[in-house]
Amino acid sequence: MERCALCGSESETLLWAVHKEKGGMWVCVNCWKKLYEKNELVSGSGESGCGC
């Protein structure tokens, strides 16, 4: 299991988030939701798949 870069909790599922001030990091689902709700993510971060 990996650790969330923000809260330090262990999780099997981490999402890539690009924070407006802290840059890119792997975070748990709960932290990703909090960052999204606070509008602290760079536009397009956390998306999966091809941008084509």
SVG drawing of the C-alpha trace seen along z (x, -y; Angstrom):
<svg xmlns="http://www.w3.org/2000/svg" viewBox="-17 -28 22 30">
<polyline fill="none" stroke="black" stroke-width="0.4" points="0.0,0.0 1.1,-3.5 0.7,-6.7 -1.2,-9.8 1.1,-12.8 -1.3,-15.1 -2.8,-13.2 -0.4,-10.2 -3.1,-7.6 -2.4,-4.2 -4.4,-3.4 -4.4,-0.9 -5.9,-3.6 -4.2,-6.9 -5.0,-9.5 -2.5,-11.9 -3.4,-15.5 -1.6,-18.7 -2.0,-21.2 -1.9,-24.9 0.8,-25.6 2.4,-22.3 2.7,-20.7 2.0,-17.1 1.5,-14.4 -0.3,-11.1 -3.3,-11.6 -6.1,-9.4 -9.6,-9.7 -10.8,-11.8 -8.0,-14.3 -8.5,-14.6 -12.2,-15.4 -11.3,-18.0 -8.8,-19.6 -11.4,-19.6 -14.1,-21.1 -11.7,-23.9 -10.7,-24.5 -7.0,-23.8 -6.3,-21.6 -4.8,-22.7 -7.4,-22.2 -7.3,-18.7 -5.4,-17.1 -6.7,-13.7 -8.1,-12.8 -7.2,-9.4 -6.8,-8.3 -5.7,-10.0 -6.4,-13.6 -6.6,-13.0"/>
</svg>
